[in-house]
Amino acid sequence: MTEPTEGLQSEDNRSEGTGSTNNGDASVPRKAIPGAGLITGLATTFKTMMHRSHTVQYPDVAPVLPPRTRGVIALIEENCTVCMLCARECPDWCIYIDSHKETVPAGPEGGRDRTRNMLDQFDIDFSLCMYCGICIEVCPFDALEWSPEFEYAEYDIKDLLHDKTRLGQWVETIPAPVALDPAAEAPKEIALAEKAAAKKQAEQRTDPAKETAE
């Protein structure tokens, strides 16, 4: 008979404890002051009124953009070999390329004719492009580059399809590449080119000596 009484006593104690906490000042919600939010907003407004505005009056004032801004994609046509890597890797399929093959006659004696892909069509539909830059990254010959120009909005969505002529017009707006770190190692391509040039100069210096000896 003692166990039920102990249980009842514990329940009574709990109820008393909860009642005591509910009657405390901490649990009583404070009443909001009428107009407190309005006063806070006006205080913020008056505080910012004394500072200079950071708003740029575009288009009267041109915005200052970072040097590597992704504005529009420029095409360097002479670097394109029609390898189709950019069109295959594009996740939006917004690049359209067409080409034909031409026969290049052999130059030196003993050579043979070669075939070369000639670019006929290179279009980018900027209404589908999501500016991910994958096409620029995968191009092995740097035929595509970013330009910071972004003012090419059109009234008709069909005009956002840029052909190779219009893409070539953005080449003039491509910024200069970022300077290399002076503490970094020289690229292997430059080292190999310098080595080949030094070897060629050495051969040219030794050739006159051989002719005089003969």
C-alpha positions in Angstrom: 0.0 0.0 0.0 3.0 2.3 0.5 4.0 2.2 -3.2 0.8 3.8 -4.6 1.0 6.6 -1.9 4.6 7.3 -2.8 3.7 7.6 -6.5 0.8 9.9 -5.6 3.1 12.0 -3.5 5.7 12.3 -6.3 3.0 13.3 -8.7 1.8 15.9 -6.3 5.3 17.2 -5.9 5.7 17.4 -9.7 2.4 19.3 -10.1 3.4 21.7 -7.3 6.8 22.2 -8.9 5.3 22.9 -12.3 2.8 25.3 -10.7 5.6 27.2 -9.0 7.5 27.6 -12.2 4.5 28.8 -14.1 3.9 31.4 -11.5 7.4 32.8 -11.8 8.3 36.0 -13.6 10.4 34.2 -16.2 7.5 32.4 -17.8 5.3 35.4 -18.1 5.4 36.9 -21.6 6.3 40.5 -21.8 3.9 42.8 -23.5 5.4 44.4 -26.6 5.6 48.2 -26.7 3.3 49.6 -29.3 5.3 51.1 -32.2 8.6 49.5 -31.2 9.2 48.0 -34.7 8.4 51.3 -36.4 10.9 53.1 -34.1 13.6 50.6 -34.9 13.0 50.9 -38.6 13.1 54.7 -38.5 16.3 54.6 -36.5 18.0 52.5 -39.2 16.7 54.9 -41.8 18.0 58.0 -40.1 21.3 56.2 -39.5 21.9 55.4 -43.2 20.7 58.8 -44.4 23.9 60.3 -43.2 26.1 57.9 -45.2 26.9 58.1 -48.9 24.8 55.9 -51.1 26.5 52.9 -52.8 24.0 52.7 -55.6 25.4 53.0 -59.2 23.3 55.1 -61.6 23.4 52.5 -64.4 23.3 52.9 -67.4 24.5 56.5 -67.0 27.4 55.3 -64.9 29.2 52.1 -65.9 29.7 49.5 -63.1 33.2 48.5 -62.0 33.4 44.8 -62.7 36.1 42.3 -61.7 38.6 41.6 -64.4 37.5 38.0 -65.0 33.8 38.6 -65.1 31.7 36.0 -67.0 29.9 38.3 -69.4 29.9 36.8 -72.8 31.9 34.1 -74.6 34.3 35.3 -77.4 35.5 33.1 -80.2 39.1 33.3 -81.6 38.3 31.6 -84.9 41.9 31.1 -86.1 42.5 28.9 -83.0 39.5 26.6 -83.5 40.3 23.2 -85.0 36.7 21.9 -85.0 37.5 19.3 -82.4 33.9 19.5 -81.2 34.9 19.2 -77.5 33.1 22.3 -76.5 29.8 21.1 -78.1 30.1 17.6 -76.6 30.8 18.8 -73.1 28.2 21.6 -73.1 25.5 20.5 -70.5 22.9 22.8 -72.2 23.7 21.8 -75.8 23.7 25.5 -76.8 26.7 25.3 -79.1 26.2 24.5 -82.8 29.2 23.7 -85.0 29.5 22.8 -88.7 32.6 22.4 -90.8 34.0 20.8 -94.0 37.3 19.3 -95.0 39.8 20.8 -97.4 42.9 19.3 -98.8 46.1 21.2 -98.0 48.8 20.6 -100.6 52.2 19.3 -99.6 54.8 22.0 -98.9 58.3 20.5 -99.1 59.3 17.8 -101.6 58.5 14.3 -100.5 55.5 15.4 -98.4 51.9 14.4 -99.0 48.6 16.3 -99.0 46.8 16.7 -95.7 43.2 17.3 -94.9 42.1 20.2 -92.6 38.8 20.9 -91.0 37.5 24.4 -92.0 35.0 26.1 -89.7 31.7 27.0 -91.4 29.3 27.6 -88.4 29.9 28.3 -84.8 26.9 29.5 -82.9 26.2 29.9 -79.2 22.6 30.3 -78.0 22.9 32.5 -75.0 19.2 32.1 -74.2 20.1 28.5 -73.2 23.7 29.1 -71.9 24.1 28.9 -68.1 27.6 30.5 -68.1 29.3 27.5 -66.5 32.5 28.0 -68.5 33.0 24.3 -69.3 33.4 24.9 -73.0 36.2 27.4 -72.2 37.9 25.0 -69.9 37.9 22.0 -72.2 39.1 23.9 -75.3 42.7 22.6 -75.9 43.7 25.6 -78.1 42.2 28.5 -76.2 39.7 29.3 -79.0 37.0 30.4 -76.4 37.6 33.1 -73.8 35.5 35.1 -71.3 34.7 38.7 -72.0 33.3 41.0 -69.2 30.9 42.6 -71.6 27.3 42.0 -70.6 25.3 44.6 -72.5 23.8 42.3 -75.3 20.2 42.1 -74.2 17.7 41.7 -77.0 14.0 42.3 -77.4 13.7 39.1 -79.4 15.0 35.9 -77.9 16.1 34.7 -81.3 18.7 37.4 -81.5 20.5 35.8 -78.5 21.9 33.3 -81.0 25.3 34.6 -81.8 27.1 33.3 -84.9 30.9 33.2 -85.3 31.0 36.7 -86.7 29.4 38.3 -83.7 31.4 36.0 -81.3 34.5 37.2 -83.0 33.6 40.8 -82.3 34.0 40.2 -78.5 37.7 39.3 -78.9 38.7 42.9 -78.6 37.1 43.1 -75.1 39.0 40.0 -73.7 41.1 41.2 -70.7 44.7 40.4 -70.4 45.6 37.2 -68.6 46.4 37.3 -65.0 50.1 37.6 -64.2 51.9 34.5 -63.2 53.3 34.1 -59.7 57.0 35.1 -59.8 57.8 32.3 -57.3 56.1 29.6 -59.5 58.0 27.2 -61.7 58.2 28.0 -65.4 55.8 26.0 -67.6 57.3 22.9 -69.2 56.3 24.1 -72.7 58.5 27.2 -72.3 61.4 25.2 -71.0 61.2 22.8 -73.9 60.9 25.7 -76.4 64.0 27.5 -74.9 65.9 24.2 -75.0 65.1 23.6 -78.7 66.0 27.2 -79.6 69.3 26.9 -77.8 70.1 23.7 -79.6 69.3 25.3 -82.9 71.5 28.2 -82.3 74.3 25.9 -81.3 74.0 24.0 -84.5 74.1 27.2 -86.5 77.3 28.2 -84.8 79.0 24.9 -85.5 78.0 24.7 -89.2 80.4 27.5 -90.4 83.3 25.9 -88.6 82.6 22.6 -90.3 82.5 24.3 -93.7 85.8 26.1 -93.2 87.5 22.9 -92.0 86.4 21.1 -95.2 
